[in-house]
């Protein structure tokens, strides 16, 4: 469902200022979503998850226009919190893996969507 390589290439090569700002907004929502989850603030987490989902879908469309490729394939229903949670989880795992944020002795298992 998520091709993180396409997303990383898109974010590294886009020259559109509003797109760069939107990428920052997405990561800000994602960070706030995780903080709300940790605090047990379910309603706030749901709102932030929904906002992050709308932004990531918009970025996916912009990526298609700029590069010819989507980084998010398949149909994502931004009203389905389970789909959004799975997407954000996969997204975070890809960030962790690509940035080598884990030690070699730690194994991460992810569910295939």
FENJOKA-V706130 format. One record per pair of residues at least 24 apart in sequence whose ideal C-beta (glycine too) atoms are under 10 Angstrom apart, sorted by sequence separation. I is the first residue (numbers start at 1). J is the second residue. If there is no record, write none. Layout:
I,J ; I,J
//
This chain:
28,52 ; 29,53 ; 53,77 ; 54,78 ; 86,110 ; 89,113 ; 26,51 ; 27,52 ; 29,54 ; 30,55 ; 53,78 ; 86,111 ; 25,51 ; 26,52 ; 29,55 ; 30,56 ; 52,78 ; 53,79 ; 87,113 ; 25,52 ; 26,53 ; 28,55 ; 29,56 ; 51,78 ; 53,80 ; 57,84 ; 86,113 ; 26,54 ; 27,55 ; 50,78 ; 53,81 ; 56,84 ; 26,55 ; 49,78 ; 50,79 ; 25,55 ; 26,56 ; 53,83 ; 54,84 ; 57,87 ; 83,113 ; 24,55 ; 50,81 ; 53,84 ; 56,87 ; 23,55 ; 26,58 ; 49,81 ; 52,84 ; 53,85 ; 56,88 ; 22,55 ; 23,56 ; 25,58 ; 26,59 ; 22,56 ; 25,59 ; 50,84 ; 53,87 ; 46,81 ; 49,84 ; 52,87 ; 53,88 ; 56,91 ; 22,58 ; 23,59 ; 45,81 ; 49,85 ; 52,88 ; 22,59 ; 46,84 ; 49,87 ; 19,58 ; 23,62 ; 46,85 ; 49,88 ; 52,91 ; 74,113 ; 19,59 ; 22,62 ; 45,85 ; 48,88 ; 19,62 ; 18,62 ; 19,63 ; 14,59 ; 16,62 ; 19,65 ; 19,66 ; 11,59 ; 14,62 ; 37,85 ; 7,56 ; 10,59 ; 14,63 ; 16,65 ; 10,60 ; 16,66 ; 15,66 ; 33,84 ; 37,88 ; 7,59 ; 10,62 ; 11,63 ; 14,66 ; 33,85 ; 7,60 ; 10,63 ; 13,66 ; 14,67 ; 2,56 ; 6,60 ; 9,63 ; 10,64 ; 13,67 ; 34,88 ; 33,88 ; 7,63 ; 10,66 ; 6,63 ; 9,66 ; 10,67 ; 2,60 ; 6,64 ; 9,67 ; 30,88 ; 34,92 ; 10,69 ; 29,88 ; 3,63 ; 9,69 ; 10,70 ; 11,71 ; 6,67 ; 10,71 ; 30,91 ; 6,68 ; 7,69 ; 9,71 ; 30,92 ; 6,69 ; 7,70 ; 8,71 ; 5,69 ; 6,70 ; 7,71 ; 27,91 ; 6,71 ; 7,72 ; 26,91 ; 30,95 ; 3,69 ; 5,71 ; 6,72 ; 3,70 ; 4,71 ; 6,73 ; 2,70 ; 3,71 ; 4,72 ; 27,95 ; 2,71 ; 3,72 ; 1,71 ; 2,72 ; 3,73 ; 1,72 ; 2,73 ; 1,73 ; 2,74 ; 1,74 ; 1,75 ; 2,76 ; 1,76 ; 1,83 ; 2,86 ; 7,91 ; 1,86 ; 2,87 ; 1,87 ; 2,88 ; 4,90 ; 8,94 ; 2,89 ; 4,91 ; 7,94 ; 8,95 ; 2,90 ; 7,95 ; 1,90 ; 2,91 ; 4,93 ; 5,94 ; 1,91 ; 4,94 ; 8,98 ; 2,93 ; 3,94 ; 4,95 ; 7,98 ; 8,99 ; 2,94 ; 4,97 ; 5,98 ; 4,98 ; 1,112 ; 2,113 ; 1,113
//
